[in-house]
Amino acid sequence: MSHVLDNPALASLTGPHAHFAEWHGRVVRYPVDVSPWLALPDEPDAQDWADLAALAGPGAEVPLLGFSGGVPAGWEVTFQIEGVQLVDEGLAAAPEPEAVRLGTADVPEMLDLVERTRPGPFLPRTVELGTYLGIRRDGALIAMAGERLHPPGWTEISAVCTDPAFRGEGLATRLIRAVAHGIRERGETPFLHTGAGNAGAIRLYESLGFRLRRTTTFGAARVPEHLADERAVTVS
């Protein structure tokens, strides 16, 4: 049987994040200003790909995060990189006294920090997915980390980033432990994703107590014009 983390976006959008779900047939995604994650069924058929095309629109580029199968004829794979999924197996979670809770008023600064550090996708409404913590110096946001996917019993740590001028102070480690502390307090287990080639990040996560659970694939494909249809998207 498959594990809930094998298709974490589907598990999230049919579980704790169901209020974000935008459905078309069996295909589901987050609102495009919340997260790029979307989910196909474990074994998508031709109708699922047609539904994805209708959901995204003709010629749109759609992320296929965690999907390692082949795309149908007519679809163009636009990029593909290998990734890893790591799970907490002994992380020393702890509150961080210097951390502050970030919210919608902080989004412009969060987007600016993400633009300068490139930790991965962070959009105007990503902050709604869970708890985001930051560290400020002289009023400026210099580091942050937060929660993204939320399969039942698990929460993903994401958007871990530090202003280059403040690296080497252990801020990322402190924030990871603080976010993990909140996750553990809910009785859930932290996990995360990163690129398989990001050796520095993987070493950090493993040193903190994460272990490799599985390899995965991050990619995207372009919808062919002729597969899209005009059926309405249902939102729940």
QUICORVEN-V151548 format. One record per pair of residues at least 12 apart in sequence whose C-alpha atoms are under 10 Angstrom apart, sorted by sequence separation. I is the first residue (numbers start at 1). J is the second residue. If there is no record, write none. Layout:
BEGIN
i=(I	I)
j=(J	J)
END
This chain:
BEGIN
i=(18	27	28	40	68	110	111	132	133	134	145	146	147	160	17	26	27	28	39	64	110	111	132	133	145	146	147	160	177	192	14	20	26	27	38	61	63	68	110	131	132	133	144	145	146	161	176	13	20	23	25	26	61	62	63	64	65	107	131	132	144	145	146	160	10	13	22	23	59	61	62	63	64	65	66	107	108	130	131	132	143	144	145	160	10	13	21	27	59	61	63	66	107	110	129	130	131	143	144	145	10	12	26	65	66	107	129	130	143	144	157	158	192	9	10	66	107	127	128	129	130	142	143	144	157	191	193	196	9	27	104	107	126	127	128	129	130	142	143	157	190	191	192	195	196	9	26	27	104	106	126	127	129	141	142	143	158	191	193	194	195	196	25	26	27	49	50	53	103	104	110	126	141	142	157	191	193	194	195	25	26	27	28	29	49	104	142	143	156	157	193	195	13	24	25	27	28	32	38	39	40	103	104	110	142	143	155	156	194	13	25	26	27	37	38	39	40	42	44	46	102	103	130	132	142	155	193	13	24	25	26	27	29	36	37	38	39	40	41	43	46	49	117	119	122	130	131	132	134	145	157	10	12	24	25	28	29	36	37	38	39	40	42	44	45	103	130	132	133	134	135	144	145	155	156	9	10	11	23	24	27	36	37	38	39	103	106	113	132	134	143	144	145	155	8	9	10	23	24	25	36	37	38	102	103	112	113	114	137	142	143	145	146	154	155	176	8	9	10	24	25	101	102	103	113	114	144	145	146	153	154	7	8	9	10	24	101	102	109	110	113	144	145	153	155	173	177	7	10	23	24	100	101	102	109	110	143	144	145	146	147	154	172	173	176	7	22	99	100	101	102	109	110	126	145	146	147	153	154	155	156	157	158	7	99	100	101	110	145	146	153	154	155	156	157	158	173	7	98	99	100	106	110	144	145	147	153	154	155	156	157	158	173	6	98	99	100	122	135	147	152	153	154	155	156	157	158	96	98	99	121	122	134	135	151	152	153	154	155	156	96	97	98	120	121	134	150	154	96	98	102	119	120	135	2	119	120	135	150	100	118	119	120	134	150	160	102	117	118	119	133	149	101	102	117	118	119	132	133	147	149	99	100	102	117	118	147	148	99	101	114	116	117	133	147	99	113	114	116	117	132	133	114	116	117	132	113	114	116	131	110	113	114	130	113	110	113	131	131	130	9	8	9	7	8	7	6	7	6	88	87	87	87	86	85	99	98	120	120	96	99	119	120	98	99	97	98	96	6	95	96	99	5	93	94	95	96	99	93	94	95	96	97	5	93	94	95	96	93	94	95	96	37	92	93	94	95	36	91	92	93	94	95	96	35	36	91	92	93	94	95	34	35	36	93	94	95	34	35	92	93	94	33	34	35	91	92	93	33	34	35	36	91	93	94	32	33	34	35	93	32	33	34	35	88	93	32	33	34	35	31	32	34	35	31	34	30	93	91	89	88	89	87	88	89	87	88	86	87	88	86	87	85	86	87	85	86	20	84	85	86	20	84	85	83	84	85	37	83	84	85	17	37	82	83	84	16	17	35	82	83	84	34	35	81	82	83	84	91	81	82	83	91	93	81	86	90	91	92	93	85	88	89	90	91	92	84	87	88	90	91	86	87	89	90	91	86	88	89	90	91	88	89	90	87	88	89	86	87	88	89	86	87	88	85	86	87	88	85	86	87	66	85	86	87	84	85	86	84	85	86	84	85	17	83	84	85	17	18	83	84	85	16	17	82	83	84	16	17	82	83	84	15	16	17	81	82	83	12	13	14	15	16	81	82	83	12	13	14	15	16	80	81	82	11	12	13	14	15	16	80	81	9	10	11	12	13	16	79	80	81	9	10	11	12	79	80	8	9	10	11	12	78	79	80	8	9	12	77	78	79	8	11	12	77	78	79	5	7	8	76	77	78	5	76	77	5	8	75	76	77	4	5	8	75	76	4	8	68	69	74	75	76	4	5	66	67	68	74	75	4	66	67	68	71	74	75	65	66	67	68	71	73	74	65	66	67	72	74	75	64	65	66	67	74	64	65	63	64	65	63	64	62	63	64	62	63	61	62	63	61	62	60	61	62	59	60	61	59	60	61	58	59	60	57	58	59	60	56	57	58	59	56	57	58	59	57	58	59	60	53	54	58	59	53	57	58	52	53	54	57	58	53	56	57	58	50	53	54	55	57	49	50	53	54	55	52	53	54	55	50	51	52	53	54	55	50	51	52	53	54	55	56	49	50	51	54	55	49	50	51	54	55	51	51	5	31	28	30	25	28	29	6	24	28	5	6	24	25	5	23	24	25	6	23	24	22	23	24	22	23	21	22	23	21	22	20	21	19	20	18	19	18	13)
j=(30	39	40	52	80	122	123	144	145	146	157	158	159	172	30	39	40	41	52	77	123	124	145	146	158	159	160	173	190	205	28	34	40	41	52	75	77	82	124	145	146	147	158	159	160	175	190	28	35	38	40	41	76	77	78	79	80	122	146	147	159	160	161	175	26	29	38	39	75	77	78	79	80	81	82	123	124	146	147	148	159	160	161	176	27	30	38	44	76	78	80	83	124	127	146	147	148	160	161	162	28	30	44	83	84	125	147	148	161	162	175	176	210	28	29	85	126	146	147	148	149	161	162	163	176	210	212	215	29	47	124	127	146	147	148	149	150	162	163	177	210	211	212	215	216	30	47	48	125	127	147	148	150	162	163	164	179	212	214	215	216	217	47	48	49	71	72	75	125	126	132	148	163	164	179	213	215	216	217	48	49	50	51	52	72	127	165	166	179	180	216	218	37	48	49	51	52	56	62	63	64	127	128	134	166	167	179	180	218	38	50	51	52	62	63	64	65	67	69	71	127	128	155	157	167	180	218	39	50	51	52	53	55	62	63	64	65	66	67	69	72	75	143	145	148	156	157	158	160	171	183	37	39	51	52	55	56	63	64	65	66	67	69	71	72	130	157	159	160	161	162	171	172	182	183	37	38	39	51	52	55	64	65	66	67	131	134	141	160	162	171	172	173	183	37	38	39	52	53	54	65	66	67	131	132	141	142	143	166	171	172	174	175	183	184	205	38	39	40	54	55	131	132	133	143	144	174	175	176	183	184	38	39	40	41	55	132	133	140	141	144	175	176	184	186	204	208	39	42	55	56	132	133	134	141	142	175	176	177	178	179	186	204	205	208	40	55	132	133	134	135	142	143	159	178	179	180	186	187	188	189	190	191	41	133	134	135	144	179	180	187	188	189	190	191	192	207	42	133	134	135	141	145	179	180	182	188	189	190	191	192	193	208	42	134	135	136	158	171	183	188	189	190	191	192	193	194	133	135	136	158	159	171	172	188	189	190	191	192	193	134	135	136	158	159	172	188	192	135	137	141	158	159	174	42	159	160	175	190	141	159	160	161	175	191	201	144	159	160	161	175	191	144	145	160	161	162	175	176	190	192	143	144	146	161	162	191	192	144	146	159	161	162	178	192	145	159	160	162	163	178	179	161	163	164	179	161	162	164	179	159	162	163	179	163	161	164	182	183	183	65	65	66	65	66	66	66	67	67	154	154	155	156	156	156	171	171	193	194	171	174	194	195	174	175	174	175	174	85	174	175	178	85	173	174	175	176	179	174	175	176	177	178	87	175	176	177	178	176	177	178	179	121	176	177	178	179	121	176	177	178	179	180	181	121	122	177	178	179	180	181	121	122	123	180	181	182	122	123	180	181	182	122	123	124	180	181	182	123	124	125	126	181	183	184	123	124	125	126	184	124	125	126	127	180	185	125	126	127	128	125	126	128	129	126	129	126	190	190	189	189	190	189	190	191	190	191	190	191	192	191	192	191	192	193	192	193	128	192	193	194	129	193	194	193	194	195	148	194	195	196	129	149	194	195	196	129	130	148	195	196	197	148	149	195	196	197	198	205	196	197	198	206	208	197	202	206	207	208	209	202	205	206	207	208	209	202	205	206	208	209	205	206	208	209	210	206	208	209	210	211	209	210	211	209	210	211	209	210	211	212	210	211	212	210	211	212	213	211	212	213	193	212	213	214	212	213	214	213	214	215	214	215	148	214	215	216	149	150	215	216	217	149	150	215	216	217	150	151	216	217	218	150	151	152	216	217	218	148	149	150	151	152	217	218	219	149	150	151	152	153	217	218	219	149	150	151	152	153	154	218	219	148	149	150	151	152	155	218	219	220	149	150	151	152	219	220	149	150	151	152	153	219	220	221	150	151	154	219	220	221	151	154	155	220	221	222	149	151	152	220	221	222	150	221	222	151	154	221	222	223	151	152	155	222	223	152	156	216	217	222	223	224	153	154	215	216	217	223	224	154	216	217	218	221	224	225	216	217	218	219	222	224	225	217	218	219	224	226	227	217	218	219	220	227	218	219	218	219	220	219	220	219	220	221	220	221	220	221	222	221	222	221	222	223	221	222	223	222	223	224	222	223	224	222	223	224	225	222	223	224	225	223	224	225	226	225	226	227	228	222	223	227	228	223	227	228	223	224	225	228	229	225	228	229	230	223	226	227	228	230	223	224	227	228	229	227	228	229	230	226	227	228	229	230	231	227	228	229	230	231	232	233	227	228	229	232	233	228	229	230	233	234	231	233	191	235	233	235	231	234	235	213	231	235	213	214	232	233	214	232	233	234	216	233	234	233	234	235	234	235	234	235	236	235	236	235	236	235	236	235	236	236	236)
END
